Amino acid sequence: MNAAKFIWMNGKYVPWAEAQIHVLSHTLHYGNGVIEGTKAYKTERGYAIFRLNEHTKRLKESAKMTLIDIPFTVEEMNEAQIDLVRKNEFTGDNVYIRPFAFLGYGVMGLYHKDAPVETVMAAWEWGAYLGEEGLRRGIRLKIASMTRPANTSNMGKAKASANYLNSQMAKFEAIESGYDEALLLDDQGYVAEASGACFFMVRDGQLISPPNDNSLESITQKTVIEMAKKMGYEVVRRRITREEIYVADEAFLTGTAAEITPVREVDARIIGKGERGPVTEKIQSSYFDIVFGRDPDYDHYLTYI
Ligand code: PMP
């Protein structure tokens, strides 16, 4: 990975290499931690963080769901991220910000009430999550053999570290099978989401994305729905089954890191013409205009550094 200069830990800046923790930290053993993934883009007016407040608010909410009491306000954490991007003196187009909270050293055993909460913000330069070629040509998706954990045994609305064991297993399986990314179904067999992104398909000019019944409430998905409606597309939120995807005209993934990544193949079925489709291309190019500060209609989503 690309190291940066400083990491913000519990209110203080520490040099990148010194941001360390004890091996007996609670989260390392039992997995209760919460993360965010936020992006800053280099615009013509300097770096701007996309939908900063929504991301930080989701971190606080994920923590509340998982009984982690972050001792900083959303405003304090917003300020920390702005300052962190400034202090690190980045130069590239893409900066990924990872705010997170976890349980530190001092308590063992599952009851975590007295475990100290550590709050950290890190940022580094990180390009296209699914590759530049993936953004241009589209990626190949495999439906994972595991389902996303059911709502009866999981908190899928929390961006919780523990949820990523499922994502990680699915992603590994997909890549080892020669694909680029995994798509997970829910316990009823309907599309939930990809391992780290949400799913859209295009059929007969309509954009269809599943409800967030069994997925993270994605900020990029929400942005795409707003954009697509403004562009005049009909957007439908409904359950999607596997075989509908196979005959879709187009498909794409949305996420802070995945941005708008076209899908060209799913489980050995070519989607559409097997390349980035025309609707996907329009959405993708408008999304980049927004995050790079080239669309004044969405300037309110950018926090300039
Ligand atoms: N689902 C999962 C499991 C994710 O990790 C992500 C990335 N945060 C998303 C969906 C997309 O969410 P967002 O658009 O808010 O980044």
py3Dmol code that shows the C-alpha trace and the ligand (Angstrom):
import py3Dmol

protein = """\
ATOM      1  CA  MET A   1       0.000   0.000   0.000  1.00  0.00           C
ATOM      2  CA  ASN A   2       0.975   3.643  -0.306  1.00  0.00           C
ATOM      3  CA  ALA A   3       2.120   4.910   3.073  1.00  0.00           C
ATOM      4  CA  ALA A   4       1.269   8.504   3.991  1.00  0.00           C
ATOM      5  CA  LYS A   5       2.861  10.802   6.569  1.00  0.00           C
ATOM      6  CA  PHE A   6       0.454  10.908   9.517  1.00  0.00           C
ATOM      7  CA  ILE A   7      -2.394   8.978  11.082  1.00  0.00           C
ATOM      8  CA  TRP A   8      -4.865  10.531  13.517  1.00  0.00           C
ATOM      9  CA  MET A   9      -5.168   8.385  16.651  1.00  0.00           C
ATOM     10  CA  ASN A  10      -7.533   9.373  19.454  1.00  0.00           C
ATOM     11  CA  GLY A  11      -7.161  13.066  18.719  1.00  0.00           C
ATOM     12  CA  LYS A  12      -3.412  13.173  18.067  1.00  0.00           C
ATOM     13  CA  TYR A  13      -1.343  12.896  14.902  1.00  0.00           C
ATOM     14  CA  VAL A  14       1.291  10.193  14.898  1.00  0.00           C
ATOM     15  CA  PRO A  15       3.817   9.360  12.180  1.00  0.00           C
ATOM     16  CA  TRP A  16       2.483   6.588   9.864  1.00  0.00           C
ATOM     17  CA  ALA A  17       4.988   3.959  11.062  1.00  0.00           C
ATOM     18  CA  GLU A  18       4.249   4.623  14.745  1.00  0.00           C
ATOM     19  CA  ALA A  19       0.486   4.048  14.574  1.00  0.00           C
ATOM     20  CA  GLN A  20       0.639   0.734  16.444  1.00  0.00           C
ATOM     21  CA  ILE A  21      -1.460  -1.268  18.898  1.00  0.00           C
ATOM     22  CA  HIS A  22      -1.054  -4.141  21.388  1.00  0.00           C
ATOM     23  CA  VAL A  23      -1.469  -7.709  20.070  1.00  0.00           C
ATOM     24  CA  LEU A  24      -4.036  -8.378  22.803  1.00  0.00           C
ATOM     25  CA  SER A  25      -6.352  -5.647  21.544  1.00  0.00           C
ATOM     26  CA  HIS A  26      -9.928  -6.873  21.936  1.00  0.00           C
ATOM     27  CA  THR A  27     -11.043  -6.360  18.315  1.00  0.00           C
ATOM     28  CA  LEU A  28      -8.138  -8.407  16.983  1.00  0.00           C
ATOM     29  CA  HIS A  29      -9.590 -11.428  18.797  1.00  0.00           C
ATOM     30  CA  TYR A  30     -13.356 -11.008  18.654  1.00  0.00           C
ATOM     31  CA  GLY A  31     -13.875  -8.786  15.616  1.00  0.00           C
ATOM     32  CA  ASN A  32     -16.049  -6.004  17.016  1.00  0.00           C
ATOM     33  CA  GLY A  33     -14.935  -2.863  15.223  1.00  0.00           C
ATOM     34  CA  VAL A  34     -16.488  -0.372  12.816  1.00  0.00           C
ATOM     35  CA  ILE A  35     -15.032   1.202   9.716  1.00  0.00           C
ATOM     36  CA  GLU A  36     -15.806   3.795   7.084  1.00  0.00           C
ATOM     37  CA  GLY A  37     -14.467   4.286   3.611  1.00  0.00           C
ATOM     38  CA  THR A  38     -14.565   7.828   2.353  1.00  0.00           C
ATOM     39  CA  LYS A  39     -12.850   9.429  -0.611  1.00  0.00           C
ATOM     40  CA  ALA A  40     -11.179  12.720  -1.353  1.00  0.00           C
ATOM     41  CA  TYR A  41     -10.619  13.671  -4.995  1.00  0.00           C
ATOM     42  CA  LYS A  42      -8.227  16.252  -6.360  1.00  0.00           C
ATOM     43  CA  THR A  43     -10.463  18.842  -7.990  1.00  0.00           C
ATOM     44  CA  GLU A  44      -9.460  22.039  -9.759  1.00  0.00           C
ATOM     45  CA  ARG A  45     -10.013  23.802  -6.421  1.00  0.00           C
ATOM     46  CA  GLY A  46      -7.853  21.369  -4.444  1.00  0.00           C
ATOM     47  CA  TYR A  47      -8.898  18.213  -2.600  1.00  0.00           C
ATOM     48  CA  ALA A  48     -12.555  17.718  -1.819  1.00  0.00           C
ATOM     49  CA  ILE A  49     -14.063  14.967   0.340  1.00  0.00           C
ATOM     50  CA  PHE A  50     -17.230  13.439  -1.104  1.00  0.00           C
ATOM     51  CA  ARG A  51     -20.254  13.296   1.229  1.00  0.00           C
ATOM     52  CA  LEU A  52     -18.027  13.554   4.296  1.00  0.00           C
ATOM     53  CA  ASN A  53     -20.773  14.129   6.851  1.00  0.00           C
ATOM     54  CA  GLU A  54     -22.842  11.126   5.686  1.00  0.00           C
ATOM     55  CA  HIS A  55     -19.842   8.828   5.978  1.00  0.00           C
ATOM     56  CA  THR A  56     -18.891  10.053   9.441  1.00  0.00           C
ATOM     57  CA  LYS A  57     -22.494   9.847  10.601  1.00  0.00           C
ATOM     58  CA  ARG A  58     -22.654   6.247   9.359  1.00  0.00           C
ATOM     59  CA  LEU A  59     -19.523   5.444  11.386  1.00  0.00           C
ATOM     60  CA  LYS A  60     -21.202   6.784  14.532  1.00  0.00           C
ATOM     61  CA  GLU A  61     -24.355   4.829  13.723  1.00  0.00           C
ATOM     62  CA  SER A  62     -22.464   1.595  13.004  1.00  0.00           C
ATOM     63  CA  ALA A  63     -20.768   2.044  16.396  1.00  0.00           C
ATOM     64  CA  LYS A  64     -24.075   2.561  18.166  1.00  0.00           C
ATOM     65  CA  MET A  65     -25.463  -0.623  16.575  1.00  0.00           C
ATOM     66  CA  THR A  66     -22.459  -2.647  17.703  1.00  0.00           C
ATOM     67  CA  LEU A  67     -22.252  -1.126  21.220  1.00  0.00           C
ATOM     68  CA  ILE A  68     -19.070   0.859  20.710  1.00  0.00           C
ATOM     69  CA  ASP A  69     -19.126   4.297  22.275  1.00  0.00           C
ATOM     70  CA  ILE A  70     -16.928   6.563  20.124  1.00  0.00           C
ATOM     71  CA  PRO A  71     -15.821   9.477  22.329  1.00  0.00           C
ATOM     72  CA  PHE A  72     -15.784  11.985  19.441  1.00  0.00           C
ATOM     73  CA  THR A  73     -18.632  13.834  17.760  1.00  0.00           C
ATOM     74  CA  VAL A  74     -19.357  13.643  14.039  1.00  0.00           C
ATOM     75  CA  GLU A  75     -18.165  17.260  13.761  1.00  0.00           C
ATOM     76  CA  GLU A  76     -14.872  16.507  15.521  1.00  0.00           C
ATOM     77  CA  MET A  77     -14.269  13.529  13.272  1.00  0.00           C
ATOM     78  CA  ASN A  78     -15.155  15.551  10.161  1.00  0.00           C
ATOM     79  CA  GLU A  79     -12.588  18.167  11.196  1.00  0.00           C
ATOM     80  CA  ALA A  80     -10.000  15.457  11.834  1.00  0.00           C
ATOM     81  CA  GLN A  81     -10.447  14.050   8.321  1.00  0.00           C
ATOM     82  CA  ILE A  82     -10.212  17.461   6.670  1.00  0.00           C
ATOM     83  CA  ASP A  83      -7.080  18.229   8.636  1.00  0.00           C
ATOM     84  CA  LEU A  84      -5.618  14.786   7.961  1.00  0.00           C
ATOM     85  CA  VAL A  85      -5.899  15.195   4.194  1.00  0.00           C
ATOM     86  CA  ARG A  86      -4.278  18.630   4.491  1.00  0.00           C
ATOM     87  CA  LYS A  87      -1.436  17.465   6.765  1.00  0.00           C
ATOM     88  CA  ASN A  88      -0.505  14.506   4.573  1.00  0.00           C
ATOM     89  CA  GLU A  89       0.232  16.766   1.572  1.00  0.00           C
ATOM     90  CA  PHE A  90      -1.071  14.283  -0.988  1.00  0.00           C
ATOM     91  CA  THR A  91      -0.442  14.842  -4.682  1.00  0.00           C
ATOM     92  CA  GLY A  92      -2.462  12.184  -6.573  1.00  0.00           C
ATOM     93  CA  ASP A  93      -6.047  12.306  -7.838  1.00  0.00           C
ATOM     94  CA  ASN A  94      -7.463   9.730  -5.426  1.00  0.00           C
ATOM     95  CA  VAL A  95      -7.186   9.694  -1.646  1.00  0.00           C
ATOM     96  CA  TYR A  96      -8.983   7.035   0.377  1.00  0.00           C
ATOM     97  CA  ILE A  97      -9.886   7.873   3.971  1.00  0.00           C
ATOM     98  CA  ARG A  98     -10.441   5.099   6.467  1.00  0.00           C
ATOM     99  CA  PRO A  99     -11.986   6.301   9.740  1.00  0.00           C
ATOM    100  CA  PHE A 100     -12.501   3.467  12.229  1.00  0.00           C
ATOM    101  CA  ALA A 101     -13.089   2.598  15.838  1.00  0.00           C
ATOM    102  CA  PHE A 102     -12.118  -0.575  17.638  1.00  0.00           C
ATOM    103  CA  LEU A 103     -11.713  -2.043  21.100  1.00  0.00           C
ATOM    104  CA  GLY A 104      -8.192  -1.786  22.432  1.00  0.00           C
ATOM    105  CA  TYR A 105      -6.062  -3.496  25.055  1.00  0.00           C
ATOM    106  CA  GLY A 106      -7.001  -4.289  28.644  1.00  0.00           C
ATOM    107  CA  VAL A 107     -10.008  -6.611  28.648  1.00  0.00           C
ATOM    108  CA  MET A 108     -10.267 -10.213  27.462  1.00  0.00           C
ATOM    109  CA  GLY A 109     -13.408 -12.283  27.163  1.00  0.00           C
ATOM    110  CA  LEU A 110     -16.473 -11.446  25.121  1.00  0.00           C
ATOM    111  CA  TYR A 111     -18.151  -8.936  27.426  1.00  0.00           C
ATOM    112  CA  HIS A 112     -16.655  -5.757  26.040  1.00  0.00           C
ATOM    113  CA  LYS A 113     -18.258  -2.994  28.072  1.00  0.00           C
ATOM    114  CA  ASP A 114     -15.004  -1.992  29.782  1.00  0.00           C
ATOM    115  CA  ALA A 115     -12.724  -2.392  26.774  1.00  0.00           C
ATOM    116  CA  PRO A 116     -11.184   0.952  25.766  1.00  0.00           C
ATOM    117  CA  VAL A 117     -12.442   2.439  22.504  1.00  0.00           C
ATOM    118  CA  GLU A 118      -9.750   3.566  20.080  1.00  0.00           C
ATOM    119  CA  THR A 119     -10.680   5.985  17.289  1.00  0.00           C
ATOM    120  CA  VAL A 120      -8.455   6.334  14.254  1.00  0.00           C
ATOM    121  CA  MET A 121      -8.492   8.159  10.919  1.00  0.00           C
ATOM    122  CA  ALA A 122      -6.027   7.124   8.251  1.00  0.00           C
ATOM    123  CA  ALA A 123      -5.711   8.284   4.654  1.00  0.00           C
ATOM    124  CA  TRP A 124      -3.567   7.214   1.757  1.00  0.00           C
ATOM    125  CA  GLU A 125      -3.464   7.439  -2.014  1.00  0.00           C
ATOM    126  CA  TRP A 126      -5.413   4.593  -3.564  1.00  0.00           C
ATOM    127  CA  GLY A 127      -6.552   4.304  -7.181  1.00  0.00           C
ATOM    128  CA  ALA A 128      -9.428   2.345  -8.740  1.00  0.00           C
ATOM    129  CA  TYR A 129     -10.426  -0.479  -6.355  1.00  0.00           C
ATOM    130  CA  LEU A 130     -11.377  -2.868  -9.153  1.00  0.00           C
ATOM    131  CA  GLY A 131      -8.686  -1.596 -11.505  1.00  0.00           C
ATOM    132  CA  GLU A 132      -8.557   1.066 -14.211  1.00  0.00           C
ATOM    133  CA  GLU A 133      -9.282  -1.590 -16.810  1.00  0.00           C
ATOM    134  CA  GLY A 134     -12.295  -2.729 -14.794  1.00  0.00           C
ATOM    135  CA  LEU A 135     -13.665   0.823 -14.901  1.00  0.00           C
ATOM    136  CA  ARG A 136     -13.253   0.940 -18.685  1.00  0.00           C
ATOM    137  CA  ARG A 137     -14.036  -2.619 -19.803  1.00  0.00           C
ATOM    138  CA  GLY A 138     -16.105  -3.989 -16.958  1.00  0.00           C
ATOM    139  CA  ILE A 139     -15.432  -6.810 -14.527  1.00  0.00           C
ATOM    140  CA  ARG A 140     -16.447 -10.458 -14.213  1.00  0.00           C
ATOM    141  CA  LEU A 141     -18.680 -11.320 -11.271  1.00  0.00           C
ATOM    142  CA  LYS A 142     -19.245 -14.658  -9.584  1.00  0.00           C
ATOM    143  CA  ILE A 143     -22.223 -15.340  -7.393  1.00  0.00           C
ATOM    144  CA  ALA A 144     -20.723 -16.565  -4.134  1.00  0.00           C
ATOM    145  CA  SER A 145     -21.468 -19.998  -2.750  1.00  0.00           C
ATOM    146  CA  MET A 146     -22.080 -18.411   0.678  1.00  0.00           C
ATOM    147  CA  THR A 147     -25.016 -16.097   1.262  1.00  0.00           C
ATOM    148  CA  ARG A 148     -24.826 -12.808   3.085  1.00  0.00           C
ATOM    149  CA  PRO A 149     -25.672 -13.493   6.753  1.00  0.00           C
ATOM    150  CA  ALA A 150     -29.396 -13.235   7.469  1.00  0.00           C
ATOM    151  CA  ASN A 151     -30.801 -10.288   9.387  1.00  0.00           C
ATOM    152  CA  THR A 152     -31.700 -12.699  12.167  1.00  0.00           C
ATOM    153  CA  SER A 153     -28.032 -13.247  12.982  1.00  0.00           C
ATOM    154  CA  ASN A 154     -26.215 -10.190  11.735  1.00  0.00           C
ATOM    155  CA  MET A 155     -26.253  -6.411  11.649  1.00  0.00           C
ATOM    156  CA  GLY A 156     -25.842  -5.773   7.961  1.00  0.00           C
ATOM    157  CA  LYS A 157     -26.584  -2.066   8.262  1.00  0.00           C
ATOM    158  CA  ALA A 158     -23.485  -1.610  10.391  1.00  0.00           C
ATOM    159  CA  LYS A 159     -20.249  -1.176   8.494  1.00  0.00           C
ATOM    160  CA  ALA A 160     -18.795  -3.574  11.024  1.00  0.00           C
ATOM    161  CA  SER A 161     -15.400  -5.237  10.649  1.00  0.00           C
ATOM    162  CA  ALA A 162     -16.998  -8.575  11.576  1.00  0.00           C
ATOM    163  CA  ASN A 163     -19.262  -8.436   8.523  1.00  0.00           C
ATOM    164  CA  TYR A 164     -16.222  -8.486   6.284  1.00  0.00           C
ATOM    165  CA  LEU A 165     -15.351 -12.093   7.108  1.00  0.00           C
ATOM    166  CA  ASN A 166     -18.285 -13.044   4.883  1.00  0.00           C
ATOM    167  CA  SER A 167     -17.188 -10.531   2.213  1.00  0.00           C
ATOM    168  CA  GLN A 168     -13.612 -11.757   2.376  1.00  0.00           C
ATOM    169  CA  MET A 169     -14.551 -15.423   1.933  1.00  0.00           C
ATOM    170  CA  ALA A 170     -16.762 -14.563  -1.041  1.00  0.00           C
ATOM    171  CA  LYS A 171     -14.119 -12.356  -2.659  1.00  0.00           C
ATOM    172  CA  PHE A 172     -11.397 -14.956  -2.248  1.00  0.00           C
ATOM    173  CA  GLU A 173     -13.600 -17.631  -3.795  1.00  0.00           C
ATOM    174  CA  ALA A 174     -14.435 -15.382  -6.754  1.00  0.00           C
ATOM    175  CA  ILE A 175     -10.829 -14.453  -7.485  1.00  0.00           C
ATOM    176  CA  GLU A 176      -9.523 -17.991  -7.039  1.00  0.00           C
ATOM    177  CA  SER A 177     -12.189 -19.111  -9.521  1.00  0.00           C
ATOM    178  CA  GLY A 178     -10.870 -16.641 -12.087  1.00  0.00           C
ATOM    179  CA  TYR A 179     -13.407 -13.830 -11.531  1.00  0.00           C
ATOM    180  CA  ASP A 180     -12.841 -10.284 -10.303  1.00  0.00           C
ATOM    181  CA  GLU A 181     -15.497  -9.834  -7.643  1.00  0.00           C
ATOM    182  CA  ALA A 182     -18.218 -11.690  -5.724  1.00  0.00           C
ATOM    183  CA  LEU A 183     -21.932 -11.020  -5.669  1.00  0.00           C
ATOM    184  CA  LEU A 184     -23.749 -12.297  -2.605  1.00  0.00           C
ATOM    185  CA  LEU A 185     -27.338 -13.421  -2.457  1.00  0.00           C
ATOM    186  CA  ASP A 186     -29.395 -13.187   0.722  1.00  0.00           C
ATOM    187  CA  ASP A 187     -30.728 -16.208   2.605  1.00  0.00           C
ATOM    188  CA  GLN A 188     -33.867 -16.119   0.418  1.00  0.00           C
ATOM    189  CA  GLY A 189     -31.859 -16.240  -2.820  1.00  0.00           C
ATOM    190  CA  TYR A 190     -32.276 -12.596  -3.815  1.00  0.00           C
ATOM    191  CA  VAL A 191     -29.352 -10.306  -4.621  1.00  0.00           C
ATOM    192  CA  ALA A 192     -27.948  -8.660  -1.493  1.00  0.00           C
ATOM    193  CA  GLU A 193     -24.772  -6.854  -2.636  1.00  0.00           C
ATOM    194  CA  ALA A 194     -21.226  -7.419  -3.831  1.00  0.00           C
ATOM    195  CA  SER A 195     -18.434  -8.059  -1.308  1.00  0.00           C
ATOM    196  CA  GLY A 196     -17.809  -4.306  -0.984  1.00  0.00           C
ATOM    197  CA  ALA A 197     -20.272  -2.544  -3.271  1.00  0.00           C
ATOM    198  CA  CYS A 198     -23.946  -2.407  -4.257  1.00  0.00           C
ATOM    199  CA  PHE A 199     -25.515  -3.851  -7.381  1.00  0.00           C
ATOM    200  CA  PHE A 200     -27.496  -2.280 -10.224  1.00  0.00           C
ATOM    201  CA  MET A 201     -28.775  -3.740 -13.462  1.00  0.00           C
ATOM    202  CA  VAL A 202     -30.349  -2.136 -16.502  1.00  0.00           C
ATOM    203  CA  ARG A 203     -33.271  -3.841 -18.256  1.00  0.00           C
ATOM    204  CA  ASP A 204     -35.336  -2.172 -20.975  1.00  0.00           C
ATOM    205  CA  GLY A 205     -33.980   1.232 -20.029  1.00  0.00           C
ATOM    206  CA  GLN A 206     -34.956   0.857 -16.376  1.00  0.00           C
ATOM    207  CA  LEU A 207     -32.354   0.935 -13.579  1.00  0.00           C
ATOM    208  CA  ILE A 208     -33.005  -1.706 -10.958  1.00  0.00           C
ATOM    209  CA  SER A 209     -31.257  -2.033  -7.595  1.00  0.00           C
ATOM    210  CA  PRO A 210     -32.342  -4.207  -4.680  1.00  0.00           C
ATOM    211  CA  PRO A 211     -33.722  -2.583  -1.529  1.00  0.00           C
ATOM    212  CA  ASN A 212     -31.250  -2.374   1.365  1.00  0.00           C
ATOM    213  CA  ASP A 213     -33.025  -5.206   3.193  1.00  0.00           C
ATOM    214  CA  ASN A 214     -29.814  -7.158   3.389  1.00  0.00           C
ATOM    215  CA  SER A 215     -27.037  -4.759   2.487  1.00  0.00           C
ATOM    216  CA  LEU A 216     -25.196  -1.726   3.696  1.00  0.00           C
ATOM    217  CA  GLU A 217     -27.070   1.533   3.111  1.00  0.00           C
ATOM    218  CA  SER A 218     -24.653   2.628   0.443  1.00  0.00           C
ATOM    219  CA  ILE A 219     -23.940   6.316  -0.019  1.00  0.00           C
ATOM    220  CA  THR A 220     -22.858   5.794  -3.631  1.00  0.00           C
ATOM    221  CA  GLN A 221     -26.020   3.826  -4.409  1.00  0.00           C
ATOM    222  CA  LYS A 222     -28.081   6.708  -2.998  1.00  0.00           C
ATOM    223  CA  THR A 223     -26.069   9.175  -5.101  1.00  0.00           C
ATOM    224  CA  VAL A 224     -26.546   7.105  -8.272  1.00  0.00           C
ATOM    225  CA  ILE A 225     -30.299   6.884  -7.697  1.00  0.00           C
ATOM    226  CA  GLU A 226     -30.495  10.672  -7.288  1.00  0.00           C
ATOM    227  CA  MET A 227     -28.350  11.254 -10.398  1.00  0.00           C
ATOM    228  CA  ALA A 228     -30.174   8.714 -12.560  1.00  0.00           C
ATOM    229  CA  LYS A 229     -33.581  10.165 -11.714  1.00  0.00           C
ATOM    230  CA  LYS A 230     -32.307  13.651 -12.549  1.00  0.00           C
ATOM    231  CA  MET A 231     -31.000  12.294 -15.858  1.00  0.00           C
ATOM    232  CA  GLY A 232     -34.485  11.033 -16.656  1.00  0.00           C
ATOM    233  CA  TYR A 233     -34.079   7.307 -15.993  1.00  0.00           C
ATOM    234  CA  GLU A 234     -36.712   5.289 -14.235  1.00  0.00           C
ATOM    235  CA  VAL A 235     -35.200   3.776 -11.091  1.00  0.00           C
ATOM    236  CA  VAL A 236     -36.816   0.817  -9.386  1.00  0.00           C
ATOM    237  CA  ARG A 237     -35.903  -0.726  -6.043  1.00  0.00           C
ATOM    238  CA  ARG A 238     -37.006  -4.333  -5.990  1.00  0.00           C
ATOM    239  CA  ARG A 239     -35.717  -7.790  -5.285  1.00  0.00           C
ATOM    240  CA  ILE A 240     -33.600  -9.342  -8.040  1.00  0.00           C
ATOM    241  CA  THR A 241     -33.037 -13.042  -8.681  1.00  0.00           C
ATOM    242  CA  ARG A 242     -29.917 -14.547 -10.135  1.00  0.00           C
ATOM    243  CA  GLU A 243     -31.378 -15.493 -13.522  1.00  0.00           C
ATOM    244  CA  GLU A 244     -32.644 -11.948 -14.148  1.00  0.00           C
ATOM    245  CA  ILE A 245     -29.082 -10.706 -13.970  1.00  0.00           C
ATOM    246  CA  TYR A 246     -27.964 -13.199 -16.592  1.00  0.00           C
ATOM    247  CA  VAL A 247     -30.309 -11.604 -19.138  1.00  0.00           C
ATOM    248  CA  ALA A 248     -29.836  -7.967 -18.080  1.00  0.00           C
ATOM    249  CA  ASP A 249     -28.843  -5.415 -20.737  1.00  0.00           C
ATOM    250  CA  GLU A 250     -26.213  -3.905 -18.446  1.00  0.00           C
ATOM    251  CA  ALA A 251     -25.016  -4.224 -14.865  1.00  0.00           C
ATOM    252  CA  PHE A 252     -22.702  -2.229 -12.637  1.00  0.00           C
ATOM    253  CA  LEU A 253     -21.470  -1.956  -9.049  1.00  0.00           C
ATOM    254  CA  THR A 254     -21.470   1.170  -6.917  1.00  0.00           C
ATOM    255  CA  GLY A 255     -19.327   1.983  -3.916  1.00  0.00           C
ATOM    256  CA  THR A 256     -16.969   4.617  -2.599  1.00  0.00           C
ATOM    257  CA  ALA A 257     -13.949   2.541  -3.627  1.00  0.00           C
ATOM    258  CA  ALA A 258     -15.594   0.688  -6.548  1.00  0.00           C
ATOM    259  CA  GLU A 259     -17.051   3.996  -7.819  1.00  0.00           C
ATOM    260  CA  ILE A 260     -19.132   2.949 -10.839  1.00  0.00           C
ATOM    261  CA  THR A 261     -17.672  -0.320 -12.087  1.00  0.00           C
ATOM    262  CA  PRO A 262     -19.336  -1.943 -15.091  1.00  0.00           C
ATOM    263  CA  VAL A 263     -20.026  -5.680 -14.988  1.00  0.00           C
ATOM    264  CA  ARG A 264     -19.417  -7.503 -18.254  1.00  0.00           C
ATOM    265  CA  GLU A 265     -19.960 -11.099 -17.202  1.00  0.00           C
ATOM    266  CA  VAL A 266     -21.719 -12.981 -14.398  1.00  0.00           C
ATOM    267  CA  ASP A 267     -21.202 -16.717 -13.835  1.00  0.00           C
ATOM    268  CA  ALA A 268     -20.046 -17.348 -17.423  1.00  0.00           C
ATOM    269  CA  ARG A 269     -22.996 -15.390 -18.906  1.00  0.00           C
ATOM    270  CA  ILE A 270     -22.002 -12.365 -20.979  1.00  0.00           C
ATOM    271  CA  ILE A 271     -23.980  -9.313 -19.901  1.00  0.00           C
ATOM    272  CA  GLY A 272     -25.252  -7.242 -22.829  1.00  0.00           C
ATOM    273  CA  LYS A 273     -22.443  -6.844 -25.319  1.00  0.00           C
ATOM    274  CA  GLY A 274     -19.825  -7.906 -22.792  1.00  0.00           C
ATOM    275  CA  GLU A 275     -18.509  -4.375 -22.292  1.00  0.00           C
ATOM    276  CA  ARG A 276     -19.390  -1.164 -20.452  1.00  0.00           C
ATOM    277  CA  GLY A 277     -22.952  -0.414 -21.565  1.00  0.00           C
ATOM    278  CA  PRO A 278     -24.196   3.025 -22.679  1.00  0.00           C
ATOM    279  CA  VAL A 279     -26.293   3.734 -19.564  1.00  0.00           C
ATOM    280  CA  THR A 280     -23.448   2.630 -17.285  1.00  0.00           C
ATOM    281  CA  GLU A 281     -21.048   4.858 -19.192  1.00  0.00           C
ATOM    282  CA  LYS A 282     -23.295   7.890 -18.757  1.00  0.00           C
ATOM    283  CA  ILE A 283     -23.755   7.252 -15.038  1.00  0.00           C
ATOM    284  CA  GLN A 284     -20.044   6.639 -14.583  1.00  0.00           C
ATOM    285  CA  SER A 285     -18.984   9.757 -16.409  1.00  0.00           C
ATOM    286  CA  SER A 286     -21.524  11.914 -14.518  1.00  0.00           C
ATOM    287  CA  TYR A 287     -20.352  10.408 -11.227  1.00  0.00           C
ATOM    288  CA  PHE A 288     -16.743  11.373 -11.968  1.00  0.00           C
ATOM    289  CA  ASP A 289     -17.892  14.873 -12.901  1.00  0.00           C
ATOM    290  CA  ILE A 290     -19.576  15.142  -9.508  1.00  0.00           C
ATOM    291  CA  VAL A 291     -16.724  13.829  -7.351  1.00  0.00           C
ATOM    292  CA  PHE A 292     -14.115  15.835  -9.241  1.00  0.00           C
ATOM    293  CA  GLY A 293     -16.121  19.030  -8.701  1.00  0.00           C
ATOM    294  CA  ARG A 294     -17.138  19.545 -12.344  1.00  0.00           C
ATOM    295  CA  ASP A 295     -20.900  19.549 -11.730  1.00  0.00           C
ATOM    296  CA  PRO A 296     -22.123  22.607  -9.794  1.00  0.00           C
ATOM    297  CA  ASP A 297     -25.489  20.908  -9.103  1.00  0.00           C
ATOM    298  CA  TYR A 298     -23.752  18.574  -6.689  1.00  0.00           C
ATOM    299  CA  ASP A 299     -21.178  20.915  -5.183  1.00  0.00           C
ATOM    300  CA  HIS A 300     -22.990  20.675  -1.842  1.00  0.00           C
ATOM    301  CA  TYR A 301     -21.736  17.075  -1.564  1.00  0.00           C
ATOM    302  CA  LEU A 302     -18.110  18.213  -1.597  1.00  0.00           C
ATOM    303  CA  THR A 303     -16.124  19.419   1.391  1.00  0.00           C
ATOM    304  CA  TYR A 304     -13.170  21.361   0.027  1.00  0.00           C
ATOM    305  CA  ILE A 305      -9.952  21.086   2.002  1.00  0.00           C
TER     306      ILE A 305
END
"""
ligand_1 = """\
16
PMP
N -21.651 -2.806 0.607
C -20.524 -3.124 1.284
C -20.437 -4.438 1.963
C -19.464 -2.213 1.314
O -18.340 -2.522 1.966
C -19.572 -0.981 0.630
C -18.420 -0.011 0.656
N -18.508 0.838 1.765
C -20.758 -0.697 -0.052
C -21.782 -1.640 -0.050
C -20.944 0.609 -0.752
O -21.154 1.608 0.211
P -20.746 3.123 -0.089
O -21.366 3.476 -1.385
O -21.364 3.884 1.039
O -19.277 3.174 -0.115
"""
view = py3Dmol.view(width=600, height=400)
view.addModel(protein, "pdb")
view.setStyle({"model": 0}, {"cartoon": {"style": "trace"}})
view.addModel(ligand_1, "xyz")
view.setStyle({"model": 1}, {"stick": {}})
view.zoomTo()
view.show()
